[in-house]
Amino acid sequence: MDDKEPQHQDHDLVSDAGAEIKDMAKEGLSHPSTKPVLTGAAVGAVAAGILPVVTWPLGLVAGAGFMLYKRLRP
């Protein structure tokens, strides 16, 4: 049995996300993560419009956040 702690990819997720968001802001639509994150935001907003409990801004943020997470941790 190995005595090492398991390696977790999430230990620096916040700093990775911050760097990715800054790069997306600088490069605009040229950045490879921008289009998937915008698509996720749109899907989240539409899904929230269909669901009676969730508002569209919350769906927009949730969709964008999910896609950004999937880009950082595939």
SVG drawing of the C-alpha trace seen along z (x, -y; Angstrom):
<svg xmlns="http://www.w3.org/2000/svg" viewBox="-42 -42 46 44">
<polyline fill="none" stroke="black" stroke-width="0.4" points="0.0,0.0 1.3,-3.5 1.6,-5.9 1.4,-9.0 -1.7,-11.2 -3.8,-10.9 -3.1,-13.6 -6.2,-15.8 -6.5,-18.0 -8.7,-20.5 -6.1,-21.9 -5.5,-25.0 -8.8,-25.2 -9.5,-28.8 -6.2,-30.1 -6.5,-28.1 -10.0,-29.5 -8.9,-33.0 -6.0,-32.7 -8.4,-31.1 -10.9,-33.9 -8.2,-36.6 -6.9,-34.9 -10.5,-34.7 -11.0,-38.4 -7.7,-39.4 -8.1,-37.2 -11.9,-37.4 -13.4,-34.9 -9.9,-33.8 -9.4,-32.0 -10.4,-28.3 -12.4,-28.3 -14.6,-31.3 -17.1,-29.7 -17.8,-26.6 -18.3,-28.7 -20.6,-31.1 -22.5,-28.2 -22.8,-26.7 -24.1,-30.0 -26.7,-30.2 -27.9,-26.6 -28.0,-27.3 -30.1,-30.4 -32.6,-28.6 -32.8,-25.6 -33.5,-28.0 -36.2,-29.7 -37.9,-26.3 -37.6,-25.4 -40.0,-27.2 -37.7,-27.5 -34.5,-28.7 -34.1,-32.2 -32.3,-32.8 -29.3,-34.7 -28.6,-31.8 -28.9,-29.4 -26.5,-31.5 -23.9,-31.6 -24.3,-27.9 -24.0,-26.9 -20.9,-29.1 -19.4,-27.8 -20.0,-24.2 -18.4,-24.6 -15.4,-26.5 -14.9,-23.6 -15.1,-21.0 -12.5,-23.0 -10.2,-23.1 -10.8,-19.6 -11.8,-17.4"/>
</svg>
